[in-house]
Amino acid sequence: MLRLAPTGYDAAVLHSHSLLTPSVAACVRRELEDVLNTPEGRYAELAVITQLLHSTTHSDNLELAKPLRHRAERLLGRAVPHPPPPLLADLLATVESTEDVLRRALRT
């Protein structure tokens, strides 16, 4: 099944990943403003930001979390809630599964 990304998705990915370098982000916005400054472009940007912020809950893209939240707040005109901290049980499960992987690796 072919799935299509929303209009402006690629531009939104490029802009979102450039947020760590404000001068580059400004250049990307300027060059792609005809796509990003439309309702579809804003939707695509929010979709990308949502995906990237979700990945931060798995310890990916952590350095992007703050600029992504700031951009989402500008797009939405309101604060973006932070995810709840991981539960101790989740942390323990991760530690236990890491220990299991290490044990198996040492046995081979």
N, CA, C and O atoms as a DFTB+ gen file, in Angstrom:
432 C
 N C O
     1  1       0.838      -1.175       0.000
     2  2       0.000       0.000       0.000
     3  2       0.888       1.245       0.000
     4  3       1.763       1.385       0.854
     5  1       0.671       2.118      -0.925
     6  2       1.437       3.345      -1.041
     7  2       0.889       4.391      -0.086
     8  3      -0.304       4.696      -0.100
     9  1       1.767       4.937       0.744
    10  2       1.366       5.992       1.674
    11  2       2.046       7.282       1.262
    12  3       3.248       7.306       1.000
    13  1       1.287       8.333       1.208
    14  2       1.831       9.621       0.829
    15  2       1.988      10.504       2.052
    16  3       1.139      10.509       2.943
    17  1       3.065      11.240       2.086
    18  2       3.281      12.205       3.155
    19  2       2.492      13.470       2.818
    20  3       2.180      13.730       1.656
    21  1       2.175      14.253       3.856
    22  2       1.459      15.505       3.574
    23  2       2.318      16.459       2.740
    24  3       3.547      16.399       2.782
    25  1       1.665      17.328       1.994
    26  2       2.364      18.345       1.216
    27  2       3.268      19.144       2.149
    28  3       2.837      19.584       3.214
    29  1       4.496      19.325       1.752
    30  2       5.440      20.080       2.561
    31  2       6.224      19.244       3.552
    32  3       7.037      19.778       4.307
    33  1       5.992      17.941       3.561
    34  2       6.645      17.070       4.538
    35  2       8.176      17.128       4.423
    36  3       8.869      17.268       5.430
    37  1       8.694      17.022       3.207
    38  2      10.153      17.037       3.027
    39  2      10.745      18.370       3.480
    40  3      11.792      18.403       4.128
    41  1      10.077      19.458       3.140
    42  2      10.545      20.777       3.576
    43  2      10.510      20.866       5.098
    44  3      11.414      21.439       5.707
    45  1       9.476      20.307       5.713
    46  2       9.345      20.327       7.172
    47  2      10.437      19.492       7.834
    48  3      10.958      19.875       8.882
    49  1      10.786      18.365       7.239
    50  2      11.868      17.527       7.778
    51  2      13.182      18.306       7.729
    52  3      13.927      18.346       8.708
    53  1      13.452      18.915       6.597
    54  2      14.682      19.680       6.451
    55  2      14.730      20.832       7.456
    56  3      15.747      21.042       8.118
    57  1      13.637      21.571       7.568
    58  2      13.613      22.698       8.497
    59  2      13.758      22.224       9.941
    60  3      14.525      22.809      10.707
    61  1      13.042      21.188      10.318
    62  2      13.089      20.693      11.704
    63  2      14.493      20.249      12.087
    64  3      14.956      20.531      13.193
    65  1      15.163      19.564      11.188
    66  2      16.511      19.087      11.500
    67  2      17.545      20.212      11.468
    68  3      18.649      20.055      11.990
    69  1      17.194      21.334      10.864
    70  2      18.137      22.453      10.813
    71  2      18.001      23.386      12.012
    72  3      18.780      24.330      12.139
    73  1      17.039      23.150      12.887
    74  2      16.776      24.065      13.996
    75  2      17.952      24.216      14.965
    76  3      18.028      25.211      15.686
    77  1      18.848      23.264      14.989
    78  2      20.012      23.371      15.878
    79  2      21.003      24.429      15.399
    80  3      21.855      24.880      16.164
    81  1      20.889      24.820      14.142
    82  2      21.740      25.871      13.586
    83  2      20.819      26.969      13.067
    84  3      20.373      26.919      11.920
    85  1      20.532      27.962      13.910
    86  2      19.544      28.984      13.551
    87  2      19.771      29.665      12.200
    88  3      18.803      29.961      11.498
    89  1      21.009      29.914      11.824
    90  2      21.251      30.562      10.530
    91  2      20.831      29.656       9.373
    92  3      20.306      30.129       8.365
    93  1      21.064      28.356       9.526
    94  2      20.653      27.402       8.493
    95  2      19.127      27.286       8.482
    96  3      18.513      27.254       7.415
    97  1      18.522      27.225       9.659
    98  2      17.067      27.140       9.746
    99  2      16.407      28.354       9.088
   100  3      15.399      28.222       8.394
   101  1      16.985      29.535       9.313
   102  2      16.445      30.753       8.697
   103  2      16.568      30.686       7.176
   104  3      15.658      31.097       6.457
   105  1      17.682      30.174       6.696
   106  2      17.885      30.029       5.255
   107  2      16.884      29.035       4.664
   108  3      16.293      29.294       3.616
   109  1      16.698      27.910       5.330
   110  2      15.735      26.896       4.862
   111  2      14.336      27.496       4.824
   112  3      13.613      27.327       3.842
   113  1      13.950      28.197       5.891
   114  2      12.616      28.827       5.928
   115  2      12.455      29.827       4.785
   116  3      11.417      29.872       4.124
   117  1      13.490      30.623       4.566
   118  2      13.427      31.631       3.513
   119  2      13.276      30.975       2.136
   120  3      12.471      31.415       1.316
   121  1      14.055      29.924       1.896
   122  2      14.016      29.260       0.591
   123  2      12.732      28.463       0.367
   124  3      12.273      28.315      -0.765
   125  1      12.164      27.959       1.444
   126  2      10.989      27.080       1.314
   127  2       9.709      27.710       1.870
   128  3       8.736      27.008       2.146
   129  1       9.714      29.034       2.031
   130  2       8.564      29.694       2.642
   131  2       7.284      29.508       1.833
   132  3       6.192      29.498       2.402
   133  1       7.405      29.361       0.509
   134  2       6.201      29.162      -0.298
   135  2       5.516      27.832       0.026
   136  3       4.324      27.673      -0.236
   137  1       6.248      26.893       0.585
   138  2       5.678      25.600       1.000
   139  2       5.324      25.630       2.490
   140  3       4.224      25.240       2.882
   141  1       6.264      26.095       3.313
   142  2       6.080      26.028       4.767
   143  2       5.043      27.025       5.293
   144  3       4.417      26.766       6.320
   145  1       4.853      28.147       4.615
   146  2       3.916      29.165       5.092
   147  2       2.511      28.994       4.532
   148  3       1.808      29.972       4.275
   149  1       2.118      27.756       4.349
   150  2       0.753      27.429       3.918
   151  2       0.121      26.565       5.006
   152  3       0.834      26.014       5.844
   153  1      -1.203      26.437       5.005
   154  2      -1.818      25.531       5.992
   155  2      -1.260      24.109       5.894
   156  3      -1.039      23.454       6.912
   157  1      -1.035      23.639       4.669
   158  2      -0.483      22.288       4.487
   159  2       0.939      22.200       5.025
   160  3       1.317      21.202       5.638
   161  1       1.728      23.252       4.793
   162  2       3.100      23.282       5.288
   163  2       3.166      23.298       6.800
   164  3       4.010      22.634       7.401
   165  1       2.261      24.069       7.422
   166  2       2.229      24.095       8.890
   167  2       1.796      22.732       9.439
   168  3       2.324      22.268      10.450
   169  1       0.839      22.100       8.773
   170  2       0.411      20.755       9.180
   171  2       1.583      19.775       9.070
   172  3       1.827      18.980       9.977
   173  1       2.303      19.843       7.950
   174  2       3.449      18.955       7.749
   175  2       4.514      19.208       8.815
   176  3       5.116      18.273       9.342
   177  1       4.734      20.481       9.120
   178  2       5.736      20.809      10.139
   179  2       5.336      20.235      11.496
   180  3       6.171      19.682      12.211
   181  1       4.066      20.366      11.845
   182  2       3.603      19.812      13.120
   183  2       3.690      18.285      13.126
   184  3       4.001      17.683      14.154
   185  1       3.418      17.667      11.989
   186  2       3.525      16.204      11.903
   187  2       4.968      15.762      12.127
   188  3       5.219      14.817      12.875
   189  1       5.910      16.435      11.490
   190  2       7.330      16.096      11.639
   191  2       7.785      16.354      13.070
   192  3       8.478      15.527      13.663
   193  1       7.396      17.498      13.625
   194  2       7.786      17.831      14.998
   195  2       7.248      16.783      15.962
   196  3       7.948      16.370      16.887
   197  1       6.012      16.354      15.750
   198  2       5.416      15.322      16.603
   199  2       6.227      14.033      16.537
   200  3       6.515      13.423      17.567
   201  1       6.592      13.622      15.341
   202  2       7.382      12.399      15.186
   203  2       8.744      12.523      15.870
   204  3       9.183      11.606      16.564
   205  1       9.401      13.652      15.670
   206  2      10.721      13.829      16.271
   207  2      10.637      13.947      17.788
   208  3      11.484      13.404      18.496
   209  1       9.628      14.648      18.294
   210  2       9.474      14.733      19.752
   211  2       9.161      13.363      20.342
   212  3       9.629      13.032      21.432
   213  1       8.375      12.571      19.632
   214  2       8.100      11.213      20.112
   215  2       9.392      10.409      20.189
   216  3       9.585       9.619      21.113
   217  1      10.275      10.613      19.217
   218  2      11.536       9.858      19.236
   219  2      12.399      10.245      20.431
   220  3      13.242       9.457      20.860
   221  1      12.203      11.448      20.977
   222  2      12.988      11.842      22.152
   223  2      12.606      11.020      23.376
   224  3      13.396      10.909      24.313
   225  1      11.415      10.446      23.382
   226  2      11.022       9.603      24.516
   227  2      11.779       8.279      24.504
   228  3      11.751       7.531      25.481
   229  1      12.454       7.996      23.392
   230  2      13.277       6.791      23.263
   231  2      14.759       7.162      23.183
   232  3      15.581       6.397      22.680
   233  1      15.076       8.347      23.687
   234  2      16.456       8.850      23.746
   235  2      17.067       9.145      22.387
   236  3      18.291       9.154      22.260
   237  1      16.256       9.385      21.374
   238  2      16.745       9.804      20.063
   239  2      16.470      11.298      19.904
   240  3      15.499      11.814      20.457
   241  1      17.303      11.975      19.167
   242  2      17.103      13.395      18.841
   243  2      16.938      14.293      20.064
   244  3      16.240      15.305      19.998
   245  1      17.569      13.934      21.171
   246  2      17.395      14.702      22.410
   247  2      17.793      16.166      22.255
   248  3      17.161      17.047      22.838
   249  1      18.831      16.425      21.479
   250  2      19.287      17.803      21.325
   251  2      18.278      18.666      20.564
   252  3      18.314      19.893      20.652
   253  1      17.377      18.018      19.816
   254  2      16.365      18.759      19.064
   255  2      15.118      19.077      19.878
   256  3      14.300      19.891      19.450
   257  1      14.958      18.461      21.025
   258  2      13.699      18.596      21.781
   259  2      13.341      20.050      22.074
   260  3      12.211      20.470      21.822
   261  1      14.276      20.811      22.597
   262  2      13.966      22.193      22.968
   263  2      13.613      23.058      21.753
   264  3      12.584      23.732      21.773
   265  1      14.438      23.059      20.691
   266  2      14.052      23.872      19.533
   267  2      12.768      23.387      18.856
   268  3      12.013      24.196      18.317
   269  1      12.512      22.082      18.879
   270  2      11.266      21.571      18.301
   271  2      10.059      22.050      19.090
   272  3       9.053      22.454      18.506
   273  1      10.152      22.008      20.411
   274  2       9.045      22.510      21.244
   275  2       8.802      23.993      20.999
   276  3       7.660      24.439      20.895
   277  1       9.887      24.747      20.908
   278  2       9.771      26.177      20.664
   279  2       9.069      26.434      19.323
   280  3       8.181      27.282      19.237
   281  1       9.470      25.703      18.289
   282  2       8.844      25.869      16.965
   283  2       7.375      25.464      17.008
   284  3       6.529      26.156      16.442
   285  1       7.062      24.357      17.671
   286  2       5.664      23.917      17.787
   287  2       4.835      24.964      18.522
   288  3       3.690      25.221      18.152
   289  1       5.404      25.566      19.554
   290  2       4.689      26.602      20.298
   291  2       4.410      27.813      19.410
   292  3       3.346      28.425      19.512
   293  1       5.358      28.161      18.541
   294  2       5.129      29.277      17.607
   295  2       4.030      28.930      16.609
   296  3       3.200      29.777      16.279
   297  1       4.020      27.693      16.129
   298  2       3.004      27.280      15.160
   299  2       1.613      27.202      15.790
   300  3       0.617      27.577      15.170
   301  1       1.558      26.709      17.029
   302  2       0.276      26.498      17.699
   303  2      -0.215      27.718      18.474
   304  3      -1.410      27.859      18.734
   305  1       0.703      28.585      18.836
   306  2       0.334      29.740      19.636
   307  2       0.022      29.400      21.083
   308  3      -0.716      30.120      21.755
   309  1       0.586      28.304      21.554
   310  2       0.392      27.894      22.949
   311  2       1.536      26.978      23.367
   312  3       2.311      26.499      22.540
   313  1       1.618      26.750      24.681
   314  2       2.675      25.882      25.211
   315  2       2.454      24.433      24.779
   316  3       1.323      23.976      24.608
   317  1       3.555      23.739      24.612
   318  2       3.514      22.316      24.268
   319  2       3.874      21.535      25.524
   320  3       4.932      21.770      26.108
   321  1       3.014      20.608      25.953
   322  2       3.311      19.867      27.191
   323  2       4.534      18.965      27.028
   324  3       4.808      18.442      25.948
   325  1       5.247      18.804      28.117
   326  2       6.390      17.885      28.141
   327  2       5.874      16.484      28.439
   328  3       4.871      16.332      29.137
   329  1       6.552      15.448      27.915
   330  2       6.126      14.081      28.223
   331  2       6.411      13.772      29.688
   332  3       7.317      14.353      30.286
   333  1       5.642      12.864      30.261
   334  2       5.917      12.496      31.655
   335  2       7.259      11.776      31.748
   336  3       7.691      11.140      30.786
   337  1       7.918      11.873      32.899
   338  2       9.185      11.147      33.044
   339  2       8.923       9.645      32.997
   340  3       7.835       9.190      33.349
   341  1       9.914       8.882      32.565
   342  2       9.714       7.432      32.503
   343  2       9.462       6.866      33.905
   344  3      10.012       7.343      34.898
   345  1       8.637       5.864      33.951
   346  2       8.362       5.198      35.220
   347  2       9.561       4.361      35.629
   348  3      10.305       3.863      34.785
   349  1       9.736       4.215      36.919
   350  2      10.849       3.428      37.434
   351  2      10.798       2.010      36.870
   352  3      11.834       1.427      36.549
   353  1       9.595       1.459      36.750
   354  2       9.463       0.098      36.210
   355  2       9.995       0.033      34.781
   356  3      10.630      -0.953      34.406
   357  1       9.744       1.079      33.971
   358  2      10.263       1.111      32.601
   359  2      11.781       1.152      32.602
   360  3      12.434       0.460      31.820
   361  1      12.337       1.971      33.490
   362  2      13.792       2.062      33.573
   363  2      14.412       0.744      34.004
   364  3      15.432       0.318      33.462
   365  1      13.789       0.104      34.982
   366  2      14.304      -1.184      35.448
   367  2      14.217      -2.241      34.359
   368  3      15.131      -3.051      34.207
   369  1      13.139      -2.242      33.610
   370  2      12.984      -3.206      32.524
   371  2      14.075      -3.005      31.481
   372  3      14.607      -3.977      30.943
   373  1      14.408      -1.760      31.195
   374  2      15.471      -1.464      30.232
   375  2      16.803      -1.969      30.757
   376  3      17.574      -2.578      30.016
   377  1      17.076      -1.722      32.020
   378  2      18.324      -2.182      32.624
   379  2      18.385      -3.698      32.598
   380  3      19.416      -4.277      32.253
   381  1      17.272      -4.349      32.965
   382  2      17.255      -5.807      32.968
   383  2      17.445      -6.366      31.567
   384  3      18.189      -7.331      31.387
   385  1      16.791      -5.784      30.574
   386  2      16.939      -6.317      29.223
   387  2      18.359      -6.075      28.712
   388  3      18.886      -6.904      27.971
   389  1      18.983      -4.974      29.082
   390  2      20.373      -4.717      28.704
   391  2      21.287      -5.745      29.344
   392  3      22.206      -6.249      28.699
   393  1      21.039      -6.064      30.622
   394  2      21.833      -7.084      31.301
   395  2      21.674      -8.436      30.620
   396  3      22.655      -9.162      30.459
   397  1      20.455      -8.785      30.216
   398  2      20.219     -10.051      29.513
   399  2      20.998     -10.106      28.198
   400  3      21.588     -11.133      27.861
   401  1      20.994      -9.009      27.467
   402  2      21.720      -8.964      26.202
   403  2      23.216      -9.153      26.456
   404  3      23.884      -9.896      25.737
   405  1      23.729      -8.486      27.467
   406  2      25.158      -8.626      27.782
   407  2      25.498     -10.053      28.203
   408  3      26.522     -10.601      27.795
   409  1      24.641     -10.642      29.013
   410  2      24.892     -12.045      29.433
   411  2      24.937     -12.982      28.237
   412  3      25.829     -13.822      28.118
   413  1      23.962     -12.824      27.358
   414  2      23.926     -13.693      26.168
   415  2      25.166     -13.479      25.297
   416  3      25.726     -14.430      24.752
   417  1      25.584     -12.215      25.174
   418  2      26.757     -11.912      24.351
   419  2      28.023     -12.516      24.952
   420  3      28.907     -12.973      24.226
   421  1      28.102     -12.515      26.260
   422  2      29.294     -13.058      26.916
   423  2      29.340     -14.574      26.853
   424  3      30.420     -15.162      26.902
   425  1      28.188     -15.214      26.747
   426  2      28.141     -16.671      26.658
   427  2      28.583     -17.184      25.308
   428  3      29.044     -18.319      25.197
   429  1      28.450     -16.369      24.282
   430  2      28.801     -16.853      22.934
   431  2      30.236     -16.602      22.588
   432  3      30.678     -16.951      21.493
